[in-house]
Amino acid sequence: MRIRPLAVDVAIAVALTTVAVLLGRESTTEGWPRLDVLGYALVGVVCLPVAVRSKAPLAVLLLVHTAWFAYVTVGYWPVVGTFGPMLSVYTVASLRPPRVSLPCTALMAALWIYAGAISAHASMPSVVGQAVGFSLVLWRFGYVARRSTELARQLKREQDERARREVAEERGRIARELHDVVAHHMSVISVQAGLATFVFGSDPATARAALGTIAGTSGEALEELRRMLRVLRAGDGESGDDAPAAPMPGLARLDEMVERVRAGGVPVELRVTGAPRPLAPGVELCAYRVVQEALTNVLKHARGASATVELAYRRRHIEVAVTDDGEGVVLDRVRPGGGHGLIGMRERAKLYGGAISIGPLSEGGFAVRLTLPTSARAAARGDDTTE
């Protein structure tokens, strides 16, 4: 059960009043007049207002100091009335800036010195030391509490802002991921639909095969869309119970991708050198998406060309190359920064500390070459480019 701050302040006020009353009964043993009705009333006015100190700190401070001044002036033992002023000074220091809290602190020190000055048997050096020392210590405690609260709030704001930025960046990454996936599948579907239309009457078997490829590819595209939408909904605070359990595609699924592109009418050869080994999921996904985007560009811009996908496992890095022998050069395929696909490939390579080159070949055709370190340590040493 959460305790309300007001209830805590009321309890503190009652406790301070009780202690002051009990201490006031010992006034005669300390050489001061016994508390009478007026004395007890002033003690109540000095201590009880601290119950609302958090809501009106300055008003409470002025009220309790005024009551304390009256209590001391009448001639009662000053120590009995110090609890309310001390707590009110701490409260103002913890809730208000120094330009407000320091004068309030000086007010308490002045009244403390005043109480010593009108006392017949007070040691003024001791009184002044206590007045200044206690006042500054209370102010310092309150100031530190205020600064700690401000720093905690600032940290909370920064954490919230960082969380918002991370969510925005993640959604941007998901949007790029969705573009790459759907663009690839739609390219395959478009080619297959064109093929099925062209041979529908002359070659029913080929048309049926093309329609089967369209069905399979569209199903995969829909599953990718569902996966992305589930991620976005989870980011909006919905339950993650329906989050996709299937892993994101990796290099082990390059064969499936190559088969789809072959079915789209582009001869593709896949070559793997080196000993295949498990890699970080992010590295595999990066390489997979770059190959996917490169083959999508072949489908879109190099009809009639053949392509080669080469995957090489090195000691500390992997190399991926997609080349085609298409005739002619499409501007968007070579212009620096041109097209969302090329931007996405460069961003992926940069994200994982790799290097990518995209451009036409001197003997004709087009090539995308990617080098990715297989560990953060290799990337830091620059082992992504050398054996």
C-alpha positions as CSV (number, residue, x, y, z in Angstrom):
1,M,0.0,0.0,0.0
2,R,1.4,3.4,-1.0
3,I,1.5,6.0,1.8
4,R,0.4,9.5,0.7
5,P,3.0,12.3,1.3
6,L,0.4,14.4,3.1
7,A,-0.3,11.5,5.6
8,V,3.5,11.3,6.2
9,D,3.7,15.1,6.9
10,V,0.8,15.0,9.3
11,A,2.4,12.1,11.2
12,I,5.7,14.1,11.3
13,A,3.9,17.2,12.6
14,V,2.1,15.2,15.3
15,A,5.4,13.6,16.3
16,L,7.3,16.9,16.5
17,T,4.5,18.5,18.6
18,T,4.5,15.5,21.0
19,V,8.3,15.7,21.4
20,A,8.1,19.5,21.9
21,V,5.4,19.2,24.6
22,L,7.3,16.5,26.5
23,L,10.5,18.6,26.3
24,G,8.5,21.7,27.4
25,R,7.6,19.9,30.7
26,E,11.4,19.9,31.5
27,S,11.6,23.7,31.2
28,T,11.8,24.3,34.9
29,T,14.7,21.9,35.4
30,E,16.6,24.0,32.8
31,G,15.9,27.3,34.6
32,W,13.0,28.4,32.3
33,P,9.4,29.2,33.0
34,R,6.9,26.3,33.0
35,L,4.7,26.1,29.9
36,D,1.2,27.4,30.4
37,V,-1.8,27.5,28.1
38,L,-0.2,30.2,26.0
39,G,3.0,28.3,25.8
40,Y,1.4,25.1,24.7
41,A,-0.7,27.0,22.1
42,L,2.5,28.6,20.7
43,V,4.2,25.2,20.6
44,G,1.2,23.9,18.6
45,V,1.5,26.9,16.1
46,V,5.2,26.3,15.8
47,C,5.0,22.6,15.1
48,L,1.6,21.6,13.6
49,P,1.7,23.8,10.4
50,V,4.6,21.5,9.0
51,A,1.8,19.1,8.1
52,V,1.2,21.1,5.0
53,R,4.9,22.1,4.4
54,S,5.1,20.4,1.0
55,K,2.0,22.3,-0.3
56,A,3.0,25.8,0.9
57,P,6.6,25.7,2.1
58,L,7.2,29.5,2.2
59,A,3.9,30.3,4.0
60,V,4.6,27.5,6.6
61,L,8.1,28.8,7.2
62,L,7.0,32.4,7.8
63,L,4.1,31.2,10.1
64,V,6.3,28.9,12.3
65,H,9.1,31.5,12.5
66,T,6.6,34.2,13.5
67,A,5.2,31.8,16.2
68,W,8.7,30.9,17.3
69,F,9.6,34.6,17.6
70,A,6.5,35.2,19.8
71,Y,7.3,32.1,21.9
72,V,10.9,33.3,22.5
73,T,9.8,36.9,23.2
74,V,7.4,35.8,25.9
75,G,10.3,34.1,27.7
76,Y,9.8,30.4,27.2
77,W,12.7,27.9,26.7
78,P,13.8,28.5,23.0
79,V,14.9,25.0,22.4
80,V,11.3,23.7,22.6
81,G,10.3,25.7,19.6
82,T,13.2,24.9,17.3
83,F,11.8,21.7,15.6
84,G,9.2,23.5,13.4
85,P,11.6,26.2,12.1
86,M,14.4,23.6,11.4
87,L,12.1,21.4,9.4
88,S,10.6,24.3,7.5
89,V,14.0,25.6,6.5
90,Y,15.0,22.1,5.2
91,T,11.7,21.9,3.3
92,V,12.2,25.3,1.6
93,A,15.8,24.4,0.6
94,S,14.6,21.1,-0.9
95,L,11.8,22.7,-2.9
96,R,12.9,26.2,-3.8
97,P,16.0,27.7,-5.5
98,P,18.9,29.1,-3.4
99,R,17.8,32.7,-4.0
100,V,14.7,31.9,-2.0
101,S,16.0,29.3,0.5
102,L,19.1,31.2,1.6
103,P,17.2,34.2,3.0
104,C,14.9,31.8,4.8
105,T,17.9,30.1,6.3
106,A,19.3,33.5,7.4
107,L,16.0,34.2,9.1
108,M,16.2,31.1,11.2
109,A,19.8,31.9,12.2
110,A,18.8,35.5,13.1
111,L,15.9,34.3,15.3
112,W,18.2,31.8,17.0
113,I,20.7,34.5,17.8
114,Y,17.9,36.8,19.0
115,A,16.8,34.0,21.4
116,G,20.3,33.9,22.8
117,A,20.6,37.6,23.0
118,I,17.5,38.1,25.2
119,S,18.5,35.2,27.5
120,A,20.2,36.2,30.7
121,H,22.5,33.1,30.9
122,A,23.3,32.3,27.3
123,S,26.8,32.0,25.9
124,M,26.7,34.1,22.7
125,P,29.6,32.4,20.9
126,S,27.9,29.0,21.4
127,V,24.6,30.5,20.4
128,V,26.0,32.0,17.2
129,G,27.9,28.8,16.3
130,Q,24.8,26.8,16.7
131,A,22.6,29.2,14.8
132,V,25.0,29.4,11.8
133,G,26.0,25.7,11.9
134,F,22.5,24.2,12.2
135,S,21.1,26.6,9.7
136,L,23.7,25.9,7.0
137,V,23.6,22.1,7.6
138,L,19.9,22.0,7.2
139,W,20.1,24.2,4.1
140,R,22.8,22.0,2.6
141,F,20.7,18.8,3.2
142,G,17.7,20.4,1.6
143,Y,19.8,21.7,-1.4
144,V,21.3,18.3,-2.0
145,A,17.8,16.7,-1.9
146,R,16.5,19.2,-4.4
147,R,19.5,18.6,-6.8
148,S,19.0,14.9,-6.5
149,T,15.4,15.2,-7.4
150,E,16.2,17.4,-10.3
151,L,18.9,15.0,-11.6
152,A,16.5,12.1,-11.2
153,R,13.9,13.9,-13.3
154,Q,16.4,14.9,-15.9
155,L,17.6,11.3,-16.1
156,K,14.0,10.1,-16.5
157,R,13.4,12.6,-19.3
158,E,16.6,11.6,-21.1
159,Q,15.7,7.9,-20.7
160,D,12.3,8.5,-22.1
161,E,13.7,10.5,-25.0
162,R,16.3,7.8,-25.7
163,A,13.6,5.2,-25.6
164,R,11.5,7.3,-28.1
165,R,14.4,7.7,-30.4
166,E,15.2,4.0,-30.3
167,V,11.6,3.1,-31.1
168,A,11.6,5.5,-34.0
169,E,14.9,4.1,-35.3
170,E,13.7,0.5,-34.9
171,R,10.5,1.4,-36.8
172,G,12.6,3.0,-39.6
173,R,14.7,-0.2,-39.8
174,I,11.5,-2.3,-39.9
175,A,10.2,-0.1,-42.7
176,R,13.4,-0.6,-44.7
177,E,13.2,-4.3,-44.0
178,L,9.6,-4.5,-45.2
179,H,10.6,-2.6,-48.4
180,D,13.4,-5.1,-49.2
181,V,11.3,-8.2,-48.5
182,V,8.2,-7.1,-50.3
183,A,10.1,-5.6,-53.3
184,H,11.8,-8.9,-53.8
185,H,8.7,-11.0,-53.6
186,M,6.7,-8.6,-55.8
187,S,9.4,-8.7,-58.4
188,V,9.2,-12.5,-58.6
189,I,5.4,-12.4,-58.7
190,S,5.4,-9.8,-61.4
191,V,7.8,-11.8,-63.6
192,Q,5.9,-15.1,-63.0
193,A,2.6,-13.4,-63.7
194,G,4.0,-12.1,-67.0
195,L,5.4,-15.6,-67.9
196,A,2.1,-17.3,-67.0
197,T,0.1,-14.8,-69.2
198,F,2.5,-15.3,-72.1
199,V,2.5,-19.1,-72.1
200,F,-1.0,-19.7,-70.8
201,G,-2.4,-21.0,-74.0
202,S,0.8,-22.6,-75.6
203,D,2.4,-24.2,-72.5
204,P,-0.1,-24.9,-69.7
205,A,2.5,-26.8,-67.7
206,T,4.8,-23.8,-67.5
207,A,1.9,-21.6,-66.7
208,R,0.9,-23.8,-63.9
209,A,4.4,-23.8,-62.5
210,A,4.5,-20.0,-62.7
211,L,1.2,-19.8,-60.9
212,G,2.5,-22.2,-58.2
213,T,5.6,-20.0,-57.8
214,I,3.3,-16.9,-57.4
215,A,1.2,-18.7,-54.8
216,G,4.3,-19.7,-52.8
217,T,6.0,-16.3,-53.1
218,S,2.9,-14.4,-52.2
219,G,2.4,-16.6,-49.1
220,E,5.9,-15.8,-48.0
221,A,5.3,-12.1,-48.6
222,L,2.2,-12.2,-46.5
223,E,4.0,-14.0,-43.7
224,E,6.7,-11.3,-43.8
225,L,4.0,-8.6,-43.6
226,R,2.4,-10.3,-40.7
227,R,5.7,-10.6,-38.9
228,M,6.5,-6.9,-39.4
229,L,3.0,-5.8,-38.3
230,R,3.3,-7.9,-35.1
231,V,6.6,-6.2,-34.3
232,L,5.1,-2.8,-34.9
233,R,2.1,-3.6,-32.7
234,A,4.4,-4.9,-29.9
235,G,6.2,-1.6,-30.2
236,D,2.9,0.2,-29.5
237,G,2.6,-1.7,-26.2
238,E,0.4,-4.6,-27.3
239,S,1.0,-8.0,-26.0
240,G,4.0,-9.9,-27.5
241,D,2.4,-13.3,-27.1
242,D,1.8,-13.4,-30.8
243,A,5.3,-12.4,-31.7
244,P,6.8,-14.5,-34.5
245,A,8.7,-17.5,-33.3
246,A,10.3,-18.2,-36.7
247,P,13.9,-17.0,-37.1
248,M,14.7,-14.3,-39.6
249,P,16.2,-15.7,-42.9
250,G,19.9,-16.4,-43.0
251,L,22.5,-17.7,-45.4
252,A,21.1,-21.3,-45.1
253,R,18.1,-20.1,-47.1
254,L,20.1,-18.7,-50.1
255,D,19.2,-21.9,-52.0
256,E,15.5,-21.1,-51.7
257,M,16.0,-17.5,-52.8
258,V,18.0,-18.6,-55.8
259,E,15.3,-21.2,-56.8
260,R,12.7,-18.4,-56.7
261,V,14.7,-16.2,-59.0
262,R,15.4,-19.1,-61.4
263,A,11.7,-19.7,-61.5
264,G,11.3,-16.0,-62.4
265,G,13.3,-16.6,-65.6
266,V,16.8,-15.5,-64.5
267,P,19.5,-18.2,-64.6
268,V,21.3,-18.0,-61.2
269,E,24.3,-20.0,-60.1
270,L,25.2,-20.2,-56.3
271,R,28.8,-20.9,-55.3
272,V,29.8,-21.5,-51.7
273,T,33.5,-21.7,-50.8
274,G,35.0,-22.3,-47.4
275,A,33.5,-24.2,-44.5
276,P,30.1,-22.9,-43.6
277,R,29.7,-22.1,-39.9
278,P,27.2,-20.5,-37.6
279,L,27.3,-16.7,-37.7
280,A,25.7,-13.9,-35.7
281,P,22.0,-13.6,-36.7
282,G,22.5,-10.0,-37.6
283,V,25.4,-10.7,-39.9
284,E,23.5,-13.5,-41.7
285,L,20.5,-11.3,-42.1
286,C,22.6,-8.5,-43.5
287,A,24.2,-10.7,-46.1
288,Y,20.9,-12.4,-47.0
289,R,19.1,-9.0,-47.6
290,V,22.0,-7.7,-49.7
291,V,21.8,-10.7,-51.9
292,Q,18.0,-10.4,-52.1
293,E,18.2,-6.8,-53.1
294,A,20.8,-7.4,-55.7
295,L,18.9,-10.3,-57.3
296,T,15.7,-8.1,-57.2
297,N,17.6,-5.5,-59.2
298,V,18.6,-8.2,-61.7
299,L,14.9,-9.2,-62.1
300,K,13.9,-5.5,-62.5
301,H,16.7,-4.1,-64.6
302,A,18.6,-6.9,-66.4
303,R,16.0,-9.0,-68.1
304,G,17.6,-11.8,-70.1
305,A,20.8,-11.7,-68.0
306,S,22.2,-14.5,-65.9
307,A,23.5,-14.0,-62.4
308,T,26.0,-15.6,-60.1
309,V,25.9,-15.5,-56.3
310,E,29.2,-16.2,-54.5
311,L,29.5,-16.8,-50.8
312,A,33.0,-17.2,-49.3
313,Y,33.6,-18.1,-45.6
314,R,36.9,-16.7,-44.5
315,R,38.6,-17.0,-41.1
316,R,37.4,-13.7,-39.7
317,H,34.9,-12.5,-42.3
318,I,32.6,-13.5,-45.1
319,E,32.5,-12.3,-48.7
320,V,29.3,-12.1,-50.7
321,A,29.2,-11.2,-54.4
322,V,26.3,-11.0,-56.8
323,T,27.2,-10.4,-60.5
324,D,25.2,-10.4,-63.7
325,D,26.1,-10.2,-67.4
326,G,23.3,-7.9,-68.3
327,E,23.8,-5.7,-71.3
328,G,23.5,-2.0,-70.8
329,V,23.5,0.0,-67.6
330,V,20.5,1.3,-65.8
331,L,21.2,4.7,-64.2
332,D,19.6,3.9,-60.8
333,R,21.8,0.8,-60.5
334,V,25.1,2.8,-60.5
335,R,24.2,6.3,-59.4
336,P,25.8,6.9,-55.9
337,G,23.0,6.8,-53.4
338,G,20.4,6.2,-56.0
339,G,17.3,4.2,-55.1
340,H,16.1,3.0,-51.7
341,G,17.6,-0.5,-52.4
342,L,21.2,0.7,-52.8
343,I,20.8,3.0,-49.8
344,G,19.6,0.1,-47.7
345,M,22.5,-2.1,-48.8
346,R,25.0,0.5,-47.8
347,E,23.3,1.2,-44.5
348,R,23.3,-2.5,-43.7
349,A,27.0,-2.9,-44.5
350,K,27.9,0.2,-42.4
351,L,25.8,-1.0,-39.5
352,Y,27.7,-4.3,-39.2
353,G,31.1,-2.8,-39.8
354,G,31.4,-4.2,-43.4
355,A,32.4,-2.8,-46.8
356,I,30.3,-2.8,-49.9
357,S,31.0,-1.9,-53.5
358,I,28.2,-1.5,-56.1
359,G,28.8,-0.7,-59.7
360,P,29.2,-1.8,-63.3
361,L,31.9,-4.3,-64.5
362,S,34.4,-3.2,-67.0
363,E,33.6,-6.3,-69.2
364,G,29.9,-5.5,-68.9
365,G,27.2,-6.4,-66.4
366,F,26.9,-5.3,-62.8
367,A,28.3,-6.4,-59.4
368,V,27.5,-6.0,-55.8
369,R,30.3,-7.1,-53.5
370,L,30.0,-7.2,-49.7
371,T,32.5,-8.0,-47.0
372,L,31.3,-8.5,-43.4
373,P,33.4,-9.2,-40.3
374,T,32.0,-12.1,-38.4
375,S,32.7,-10.6,-34.9
376,A,32.9,-7.3,-33.3
377,R,36.6,-7.9,-32.5
378,A,37.4,-8.5,-36.1
379,A,35.7,-5.3,-37.1
380,A,37.6,-3.3,-34.6
381,R,40.9,-4.7,-35.9
382,G,40.0,-4.2,-39.5
383,D,40.0,-7.9,-40.3
384,D,37.0,-7.6,-42.4
385,T,39.1,-6.8,-45.4
386,T,42.1,-9.1,-45.0
387,E,42.6,-12.8,-44.3
